[in-house]
Amino acid sequence: MEAILRAAGEVAGVELFDPVDLGGSSRSAVLRCRTAEGGSVIVKAFTTEPEALRAFTAEAAGLSLRLAGPELLGVDASVPLVVMNDLGDAPTLADVLLGDDPKAAVDGLLAWARGLGRLAAGSVHRRADLARLWTAYDKGMLSWGEEPWIARNAADLITLLPASGIAVPPGLPEELARIGTAGGQEYPAFTPGDTCPDNNLLTVDGLRLIDFEGACFQSVFMTAAYCRMPFSSCWCVFVLPPGLAEEIEQAYRAEVTAIYPALAEDAVWHAGVRQAIAVWTVDATVRLLPRTADDKPLHPTRRPTPTMRQVLTHRWEMASTLNDFPAFAETMRLLLAKVAGGWNVSPLPGYPAFDEAVRDGGEQR
């Protein structure tokens, strides 16, 4: 800890002390540190595991674009760590969705969607800059834009299905190859990577994004799917009230059509979002299904939190209607019948902020 504080203070040009652990992950530690001037900064120090090194490079390069997120105060690639300004203790989008104020939740969702859309629209000319910055902080790992994670997930799904008692439907490998193009070059824009509700601060100055460990350029459809599913790869997943997913999706779409006018065409937009939903559903399946022997909550400490089986069932139900990809949709129906059919889990509930029973002090329905 002493070495981290000393290195962070040197790159930020301030003396740091009294670190407070804000959590982090297996890849990094996040500390709030006081400065000699009476202020505070955030230090994010990474381990030297391969995925942590990729996360460091993405965080340092993504924040260096200065398109969104906290101000980058310094980088030490030898530790490695980054130092950022402290955005304070503003509520996250997760906080308001799990709270008891429906207006705050709607306002937060719309701020999130519009903020991500504006970020995407304002970033399209910065791709070469991100590539240059990645090289500057490179730790020998492929960027997320180069990492073939979608193709790897597709191969894993083909292996996982027989292990789950499901024969691979004819045509599925070919459809997965076509589905995999959703994350590529079509309508690319910058994203911090993990735009889940707990990585979005609702400050008095508007939406501020944190966590750039997956920063890359990818298709805007991959973020649009977060609006519709909702929150494709996250733990804070419940059901939105009727019409609200469409409203936040349109808020995001309105921003990105300013830079990509073709996205105003419904046929183009909806086909792209459906394809991205398929990509994220494969991702959820290969990540979570092998871990469902014990139906654990998706988050180790936050409550309420859905279970893995609840989220997978919800994802498979949505994906089973993707008739653009008949073999894939059939695969989802088989998973529902042969896997989820034996789970006996309750349906995914709604977000607490929109639940009258929660607001009235009763138990969640």
Long-range contacts (C-beta under 8 A, 24 or more apart in sequence): 3-79, 4-29, 4-31, 4-43, 4-45, 4-79, 4-81, 5-33, 5-43, 7-76, 7-78, 7-79, 7-81, 8-33, 8-41, 8-43, 8-45, 8-74, 8-76, 8-81, 8-83, 10-74, 10-76, 11-73, 11-74, 11-75, 11-76, 11-81, 11-83, 12-41, 12-73, 12-74, 12-83, 13-73, 13-74, 14-41, 16-41, 16-43, 19-43, 26-52, 27-51, 27-52, 27-55, 27-213, 28-52, 28-55, 28-56, 28-213, 32-86, 39-86, 40-86, 41-73, 41-83, 41-84, 41-85, 41-86, 42-70, 42-83, 42-84, 42-85, 42-86, 42-87, 43-81, 43-82, 43-83, 43-84, 44-81, 44-82, 44-83, 44-84, 45-79, 45-80, 45-81, 46-79, 46-80, 46-81, 50-141, 51-141, 53-80, 53-139, 53-140, 53-141, 54-139, 54-141, 54-142, 54-143, 54-144, 54-213, 55-213, 55-214, 56-80, 56-81, 56-82, 56-137, 56-139, 56-213, 57-134, 57-137, 57-138, 57-139, 57-141, 57-143, 58-134, 58-143, 58-144, 58-193, 58-212, 58-213, 58-214, 58-215, 58-216, 59-211, 59-212, 59-213, 59-215, 60-133, 60-137, 61-130, 61-133, 61-134, 61-136, 61-137, 61-215, 62-130, 62-190, 62-192, 62-193, 62-212, 62-215, 63-212, 63-215, 64-133, 64-136, 64-137, 65-123, 65-126, 65-129, 65-130, 65-133, 65-190, 67-119, 67-122, 67-123, 67-126, 67-190, 68-115, 68-119, 68-192, 68-208, 68-209, 69-192, 69-208, 69-209, 69-210, 69-212, 70-208, 70-210, 75-137, 77-137, 77-139, 80-137, 80-139, 87-201, 87-203, 87-208, 87-210, 88-203, 90-201, 90-202, 90-203, 90-204, 90-208, 91-201, 91-202, 92-197, 92-198, 92-199, 92-200, 92-201, 92-202, 93-197, 93-198, 93-200, 93-202, 93-236, 94-196, 94-197, 94-198, 94-236, 94-302, 96-202, 96-353, 97-197, 97-236, 97-238, 97-351, 97-352, 97-353, 98-236, 98-302, 98-304, 98-351, 98-352, 98-353, 99-352, 99-353, 100-352, 100-353, 100-358, 100-359, 101-353, 102-353, 102-354, 102-359, 104-353, 105-351, 105-353, 105-354, 106-244, 108-200, 108-202, 109-240, 109-244, 109-248, 110-247, 110-248, 110-251, 111-202, 111-206, 111-207, 112-195, 112-197, 112-200, 112-207, 112-248, 113-227, 113-248, 113-249, 113-251, 113-252, 114-207, 114-251, 114-252, 114-254, 114-255, 115-200, 115-206, 115-207, 115-209, 116-191, 116-195, 116-223, 116-252, 116-255, 117-251, 117-252, 117-253, 117-254, 117-255, 117-256, 118-255, 119-189, 119-190, 119-191, 119-209, 120-189, 120-190, 120-191, 120-220, 120-223, 120-255, 120-256, 120-259, 121-189, 121-255, 121-256, 121-258, 121-259, 123-189, 123-190, 123-217, 124-188, 124-189, 124-190, 124-259, 126-190, 127-188, 127-190, 127-217, 130-190, 130-215, 130-216, 130-217, 143-216, 144-193, 144-214, 144-215, 144-216, 144-218, 145-216, 145-217, 145-218, 149-283, 150-179, 150-180, 150-182, 150-183, 150-279, 150-282, 150-283, 151-177, 151-180, 153-279, 153-282, 153-283, 153-286, 154-179, 154-180, 154-282, 156-286, 157-282, 157-285, 157-286, 157-331, 160-285, 160-286, 160-289, 160-290, 161-331, 161-334, 164-289, 164-335, 164-338, 164-339, 165-338, 165-339, 166-331, 166-334, 166-335, 166-338, 166-339, 168-331, 169-327, 169-330, 169-331, 169-334, 170-327, 171-326, 171-327, 172-327, 172-328, 172-331, 174-327, 175-325, 175-326, 175-327, 175-328, 176-282, 176-328, 178-325, 179-275, 179-278, 179-279, 179-282, 179-325, 179-328, 180-279, 181-275, 182-219, 182-221, 182-222, 182-272, 182-275, 182-276, 182-278, 182-279, 183-218, 183-219, 183-222, 183-276, 183-279, 184-218, 184-219, 185-219, 186-219, 186-221, 186-272, 187-219, 187-220, 187-221, 187-256, 187-260, 187-262, 187-263, 187-272, 188-217, 188-218, 188-219, 188-220, 189-217, 189-218, 189-219, 189-220, 189-223, 189-256, 189-259, 190-215, 190-216, 190-217, 191-215, 191-216, 191-217, 191-218, 191-222, 191-223, 194-233, 195-223, 195-226, 196-231, 196-233, 196-234, 196-235, 196-236, 197-231, 197-234, 197-236, 198-234, 198-235, 198-236, 198-302, 219-272, 219-276, 220-256, 220-260, 220-263, 220-272, 221-272, 221-273, 221-275, 221-276, 222-276, 222-279, 222-280, 223-252, 224-249, 224-252, 224-253, 224-256, 224-269, 224-272, 224-273, 224-276, 225-273, 225-276, 225-277, 225-279, 225-280, 227-252, 228-273, 228-277, 229-277, 229-280, 229-315, 229-318, 232-276, 232-277, 232-280, 232-283, 232-284, 233-280, 233-283, 233-284, 235-298, 235-299, 235-302, 235-305, 235-306, 236-299, 236-302, 236-305, 237-298, 237-306, 237-311, 237-314, 237-348, 238-304, 238-306, 238-348, 238-349, 238-350, 238-351, 238-352, 239-314, 239-347, 239-348, 239-349, 239-350, 239-351, 240-350, 240-351, 240-354, 241-350, 241-354, 249-273, 271-324, 274-322, 274-324, 275-324, 277-318, 277-319, 277-322, 278-319, 278-322, 278-325, 278-328, 280-315, 281-315, 281-316, 281-318, 281-319, 281-332, 284-311, 284-312, 284-315, 285-312, 285-315, 285-316, 285-335, 288-312, 289-339, 292-343, 295-343, 295-345, 304-349, 304-352, 304-364, 306-348, 306-349, 307-345, 309-340, 309-343, 309-345, 310-345, 310-346, 310-347, 310-348, 311-348, 312-340, 313-340, 313-343, 313-345, 313-347, 313-348, 314-347, 314-348, 316-340
